[in-house]
Structure formats: structure tokens, C-alpha cells
Amino acid sequence: LKLDQAAWLVSTMSKCTLDLDDLDDEDRAILKEVAGKGYYHGRPKNEACPAPPRIEEPSDANSQGKAGESRASFDEFQRKWGAFDNDDFVKSIEQETVRDV
């Protein structure tokens, strides 16, 4: 970016104005209250918490699959998208798409 382009970008992206003409007195009062409280108003405070327990070895219930098992054997969705790992399949899809255009 050139210097003048960067200055233009910063000047256009860093400002946000709200049209207050359509707002009634109650809405203006709410906006004033919210603006005074700031962005982080009402957010929970950071608190120290214990470190998560270390998992030494995953149990069979938590393991996602056996070693050497492909993701395509997991479910139909994985089988569908696993086909895109095959270059010949991808080329055939590309050819069909180009032919249809």
C-alpha cells in the first residue's frame, strides 16, 4: 500500500457514526448510558482456575478410531468428502463442471 492509500483506509475504517435524528429521547438516553459504561461492561472478570487434568492415555470410549482405519469408514459424510482425496475423481468433477458451463 502507498502512504495515501493507507491513510484513506484508516480514515474510512476507523470511524462509525450513528444517525441520531430518528431516535427519541429514551433511545438517546440508553445510547448515552451504554457509551459511558464501555465495551466490556457486564463481562465476567477473569478468575484463576485449576489446570485441566492431564490425560496420560486415551480410553477406548474417547478414541476416534483404530490405527490404520481411514476416515471414510467412520460415516457417510466422511466417505463422501474422502472421495476428494482421489485426484482422478477431482479431475472427473472438474471436467463435468467445465462441460456444463
Summary of the structure (lengths in Angstrom):
residues: 101
radius of gyration: 28.0
end to end distance: 36.9
largest distance: 67.3
contacts: 129
relative contact order: 0.04
helix: 50%
strand: 0%
